[in-house]
Amino acid sequence: MKLTREIKTAILVISAILLFIWGYSFLKGRDIFANYKTFYVEYDNVEGLPKSAPVTLNGLIIGKVNSIKLDANTGKLIVELQLKTDFPISKSSVASIYEPGFIAGKQIAILPNFTDKTIAEDGQKLQGETKLGLTASLTQKLAPTQEKLEKVLVSANILISGINNVLDKKGQEDIKNSLSGLNKTIEQFHKASGSLNTILDENKGQIKGVVSNFNKVSSDFSKISDSLNKANLGKTAKDLQKTLANVDKMMANLQAGKGTMGKMLNDEALYNNLAKTSKELELLLQDVRLNPTRYVNVSLFGKKNKPYVEPVKDTVSKVKN
């Protein structure tokens, strides 16, 4: 079967058209024979994101930015992502615009949500966010430093102006006089230092004696300290504590009326009897002193003893109990 010239021409034209379509798609970065997924992300600002920017997943390039369009109704930017991957991307995954370095341009990183098991289908929208690039982040951090530096420069300018106002001719003369006085003070200090060295040299022997005496005192104190350590003050303190405890116990027993001494101290009747006996003894001695003949009758010539005469006032018998 022979092909006619028209059929050959048609096959050539169709082949050229298909080759042109494939070449155009290849130049745009799209392989018409590959299986792509398309997702859309909405941003307020794409921060200079170019078309055909790579889309990465954990640092691996899995696609590119296919187009960026402005929504006339909302004023937001719709970015079309063309991904070539079999990795399951969930609906709640985030497409983050970031800047990998100073030289490289903006890129989009897919941040998957592994807890969400709902897989995003072709043509669905993903959540979008924008991270500050290195340059923007550095600028944001340097802005407060720049403000502080400007304030410092203003303060330094004011300070320099104040110094210039102070350092007039009179101020310069005062500074010179102050420096001159400072030099004289330093000279006097050097002289005093020389005098002090001379005094130290002259009294070197006495200073050595004082130091040796101090060393001796320190040695004696060390010996005393050793003696105190050997004296076992801890045991003595414990014994003293036990003795004080026993004394406290004995005093408590006395106050409680326990034992012979406690009963004597707390027996009011005994106290009254002792007081009564003491009073009667006192009256007896008084009566002996006033009327000795009642108790002692000495006769040198053999006279008979005089009969006992009862005293007119018997003070003893009238003592109240």
C-alpha positions as CSV (number, residue, x, y, z in Angstrom):
1,M,0.0,0.0,0.0
2,K,1.5,3.2,-1.1
3,L,1.0,6.5,0.8
4,T,-0.1,9.4,-1.2
5,R,1.6,12.7,-1.1
6,E,-1.3,14.3,0.8
7,I,-1.1,11.6,3.6
8,K,2.6,12.1,3.9
9,T,2.1,15.8,4.1
10,A,-0.6,15.4,6.8
11,I,1.6,13.1,8.9
12,L,4.5,15.6,8.7
13,V,2.3,18.5,9.7
14,I,0.8,16.6,12.7
15,S,4.2,15.5,13.8
16,A,5.6,19.0,13.6
17,I,2.6,20.4,15.6
18,L,3.1,17.7,18.3
19,L,6.9,18.3,18.4
20,F,6.2,22.1,18.7
21,I,3.8,21.5,21.6
22,W,6.2,19.2,23.4
23,G,9.1,21.6,22.9
24,Y,7.1,24.6,24.1
25,S,6.0,22.6,27.2
26,F,9.5,21.4,27.8
27,L,10.9,25.0,27.6
28,K,8.3,26.0,30.2
29,G,9.4,23.2,32.4
30,R,6.4,21.0,31.9
31,D,6.6,17.4,30.6
32,I,3.4,16.6,28.8
33,F,4.0,12.9,29.3
34,A,4.4,13.2,33.1
35,N,1.6,13.0,35.7
36,Y,1.4,16.5,37.4
37,K,-0.9,17.7,40.2
38,T,-2.0,21.3,40.3
39,F,-2.7,23.2,43.6
40,Y,-3.6,26.8,44.2
41,V,-2.4,29.0,47.1
42,E,-3.7,32.4,48.0
43,Y,-1.3,35.1,49.3
44,D,-1.6,38.7,50.3
45,N,2.0,39.4,49.1
46,V,4.3,37.0,47.3
47,E,7.4,39.0,48.3
48,G,8.9,39.0,44.8
49,L,8.2,35.3,44.1
50,P,9.1,34.7,40.4
51,K,7.3,32.4,38.0
52,S,8.9,29.0,37.6
53,A,10.3,29.3,41.1
54,P,11.0,25.8,42.6
55,V,8.6,24.1,45.0
56,T,10.4,22.0,47.6
57,L,9.4,19.3,50.1
58,N,12.0,18.9,52.9
59,G,14.5,20.5,50.6
60,L,13.7,18.2,47.6
61,I,12.4,20.0,44.5
62,I,9.0,18.4,43.6
63,G,7.6,21.1,41.3
64,K,7.5,24.7,40.3
65,V,5.3,27.8,40.3
66,N,3.3,27.7,37.1
67,S,1.6,31.1,37.3
68,I,0.8,34.0,39.5
69,K,-2.5,35.8,39.0
70,L,-4.2,38.7,40.7
71,D,-7.8,38.2,41.9
72,A,-9.7,41.3,40.8
73,N,-12.4,40.7,43.5
74,T,-10.3,40.2,46.6
75,G,-7.0,41.8,45.5
76,K,-5.1,38.8,46.6
77,L,-2.6,36.8,44.5
78,I,-3.4,33.3,43.4
79,V,-0.3,31.1,42.8
80,E,-0.6,28.0,40.8
81,L,1.7,25.1,41.9
82,Q,2.6,22.4,39.5
83,L,3.8,19.4,41.5
84,K,5.3,16.1,40.3
85,T,5.3,13.7,43.3
86,D,3.6,10.7,44.6
87,F,4.0,11.9,48.2
88,P,0.5,12.2,49.9
89,I,-0.1,15.9,50.6
90,S,-2.9,16.6,53.1
91,K,-5.5,19.3,52.8
92,S,-4.1,21.2,55.8
93,S,-0.5,21.3,54.4
94,V,1.0,24.8,54.3
95,A,2.8,26.3,51.3
96,S,5.3,28.7,52.8
97,I,7.2,31.3,50.8
98,Y,10.8,31.6,52.0
99,E,14.3,32.7,50.9
100,P,17.0,30.0,51.1
101,G,19.9,32.5,50.9
102,F,21.1,35.9,49.9
103,I,21.7,35.0,46.3
104,A,18.9,32.5,45.6
105,G,15.4,34.0,44.9
106,K,12.2,33.2,46.7
107,Q,10.9,29.7,46.8
108,I,7.9,27.8,48.1
109,A,8.2,25.0,50.6
110,I,5.4,22.5,51.3
111,L,5.0,21.9,55.0
112,P,3.0,18.7,55.3
113,N,0.6,18.0,58.2
114,F,1.2,14.3,59.0
115,T,-1.7,14.2,61.5
116,D,-4.2,15.0,58.8
117,K,-5.0,11.9,56.8
118,T,-7.3,13.7,54.2
119,I,-5.3,13.9,51.0
120,A,-5.6,17.0,48.9
121,E,-7.0,16.4,45.4
122,D,-5.8,17.9,42.2
123,G,-7.0,21.5,41.8
124,Q,-7.6,22.2,45.5
125,K,-6.3,25.2,47.5
126,L,-3.6,24.9,50.1
127,Q,-3.0,27.3,53.1
128,G,-0.3,29.9,52.5
129,E,2.2,31.8,54.7
130,T,5.2,34.0,54.1
131,K,8.4,33.7,56.1
132,L,10.8,36.6,56.4
133,G,13.9,36.1,54.3
134,L,17.4,36.5,55.6
135,T,17.7,40.0,54.4
136,A,14.3,41.1,55.7
137,S,14.9,39.4,59.0
138,L,18.3,41.0,59.3
139,T,16.8,44.4,58.5
140,Q,14.1,43.9,61.1
141,K,16.6,43.0,63.8
142,L,18.9,45.9,62.8
143,A,16.2,48.5,62.9
144,P,16.1,48.8,66.7
145,T,19.9,48.9,66.8
146,Q,19.9,51.6,64.2
147,E,17.5,53.7,66.3
148,K,19.7,53.2,69.4
149,L,22.8,54.2,67.4
150,E,21.1,57.3,66.1
151,K,20.2,58.3,69.7
152,V,23.8,57.6,70.8
153,L,25.1,59.8,68.0
154,V,22.7,62.6,69.0
155,S,23.8,62.3,72.6
156,A,27.5,62.3,71.6
157,N,26.9,65.4,69.5
158,I,25.3,67.2,72.4
159,L,28.2,66.1,74.7
160,I,30.8,67.3,72.3
161,S,29.0,70.6,71.9
162,G,28.9,71.0,75.7
163,I,32.6,70.2,75.9
164,N,33.4,72.7,73.3
165,N,31.4,75.3,75.2
166,V,33.2,74.5,78.5
167,L,36.7,74.3,77.0
168,D,37.1,78.0,76.4
169,K,40.3,79.9,77.2
170,K,39.4,80.1,80.9
171,G,38.5,76.4,81.0
172,Q,41.7,75.4,79.2
173,E,43.7,77.4,81.8
174,D,41.9,75.8,84.6
175,I,42.6,72.4,83.2
176,K,46.3,73.3,82.9
177,N,46.4,74.4,86.5
178,S,44.6,71.2,87.6
179,L,47.2,69.1,85.7
180,S,50.0,71.1,87.2
181,G,48.6,70.6,90.7
182,L,48.2,66.9,90.0
183,N,51.9,66.7,89.0
184,K,52.8,68.4,92.3
185,T,50.7,65.9,94.2
186,I,52.3,63.0,92.4
187,E,55.8,64.4,93.3
188,Q,54.8,64.7,96.9
189,F,53.5,61.2,96.8
190,H,56.8,60.0,95.5
191,K,58.6,61.8,98.3
192,A,56.3,60.3,100.9
193,S,56.9,56.9,99.4
194,G,60.7,57.4,99.7
195,S,60.3,58.5,103.3
196,L,58.2,55.4,104.0
197,N,60.8,53.2,102.5
198,T,63.5,54.8,104.6
199,I,61.4,54.3,107.8
200,L,60.9,50.6,106.9
201,D,64.6,50.1,106.3
202,E,65.5,51.7,109.6
203,N,63.0,49.7,111.6
204,K,63.4,46.4,109.7
205,G,64.6,44.6,112.9
206,Q,61.7,45.8,115.0
207,I,59.3,44.8,112.3
208,K,60.9,41.3,112.1
209,G,60.5,41.1,115.9
210,V,56.8,42.0,115.7
211,V,56.3,39.4,113.0
212,S,58.1,36.8,115.0
213,N,56.1,37.6,118.1
214,F,52.9,37.4,116.1
215,N,54.0,34.0,114.8
216,K,54.7,32.9,118.4
217,V,51.3,34.1,119.5
218,S,49.7,32.2,116.6
219,S,51.6,29.1,117.6
220,D,50.5,29.4,121.2
221,F,46.9,29.9,120.1
222,S,47.2,26.8,117.9
223,K,48.5,24.8,120.9
224,I,45.6,26.1,123.1
225,S,43.2,25.1,120.3
226,D,44.7,21.6,120.2
227,S,44.4,21.3,124.0
228,L,40.7,22.4,123.8
229,N,40.1,19.8,121.1
230,K,41.7,17.1,123.2
231,A,39.8,18.1,126.3
232,N,36.7,16.6,124.8
233,L,34.5,19.6,125.5
234,G,31.6,17.9,123.8
235,K,31.5,15.1,126.4
236,T,31.8,17.7,129.2
237,A,28.9,19.7,127.8
238,K,26.8,16.5,127.5
239,D,27.5,15.6,131.2
240,L,26.7,19.1,132.2
241,Q,23.4,18.9,130.3
242,K,22.6,15.6,132.0
243,T,23.3,17.2,135.5
244,L,21.1,20.1,134.7
245,A,18.4,17.8,133.6
246,N,18.7,15.9,136.9
247,V,18.6,19.2,138.9
248,D,15.4,20.2,137.0
249,K,13.9,16.8,137.7
250,M,14.8,17.1,141.4
251,M,13.3,20.7,141.6
252,A,10.1,19.5,139.9
253,N,9.8,16.6,142.5
254,L,10.3,19.1,145.3
255,Q,7.6,21.4,144.0
256,A,5.3,18.4,143.5
257,G,5.8,17.4,147.2
258,K,7.6,14.1,146.4
259,G,10.1,12.6,148.8
260,T,10.9,13.7,152.4
261,M,12.3,17.1,151.5
262,G,9.4,17.8,149.2
263,K,6.8,16.9,151.9
264,M,8.7,19.1,154.4
265,L,8.7,22.0,151.9
266,N,5.0,21.7,151.0
267,D,3.6,20.7,154.5
268,E,2.0,23.8,156.0
269,A,1.2,22.2,159.3
270,L,4.9,21.4,159.8
271,Y,5.7,25.0,159.1
272,N,3.2,26.2,161.7
273,N,4.5,23.7,164.3
274,L,8.1,24.9,163.7
275,A,7.0,28.5,164.0
276,K,5.1,27.8,167.2
277,T,8.0,25.9,168.7
278,S,10.4,28.7,167.8
279,K,8.1,31.2,169.5
280,E,7.8,29.2,172.6
281,L,11.5,28.7,172.8
282,E,12.0,32.4,172.5
283,L,9.5,33.0,175.4
284,L,11.2,30.4,177.5
285,L,14.6,32.0,177.0
286,Q,13.2,35.4,177.8
287,D,11.6,34.0,181.1
288,V,14.9,32.4,182.1
289,R,16.7,35.7,181.6
290,L,14.1,37.7,183.6
291,N,13.5,35.1,186.4
292,P,16.5,32.9,186.7
293,T,15.6,31.8,190.3
294,R,12.7,29.8,188.9
295,Y,15.1,27.4,187.2
296,V,18.4,27.7,189.1
297,N,18.5,27.9,193.0
298,V,22.0,27.6,194.4
299,S,22.4,27.7,198.3
300,L,25.9,28.1,199.7
301,F,24.9,27.8,203.4
302,G,22.5,24.9,203.2
303,K,19.3,26.9,203.0
304,K,16.2,25.3,201.9
305,N,15.0,25.9,198.4
306,K,12.5,28.5,198.0
307,P,9.1,27.4,196.9
308,Y,8.2,28.1,193.3
309,V,6.4,31.3,192.8
310,E,4.2,31.6,189.8
311,P,5.0,34.7,187.8
312,V,2.5,37.5,187.8
313,K,2.3,37.5,184.1
314,D,2.9,34.1,182.4
315,T,3.6,35.3,178.9
316,V,4.3,31.7,177.7
317,S,0.9,30.3,178.6
318,K,-0.7,33.2,176.8
319,V,0.9,32.6,173.4
320,K,-1.7,32.0,170.8
321,N,-1.4,29.0,168.6
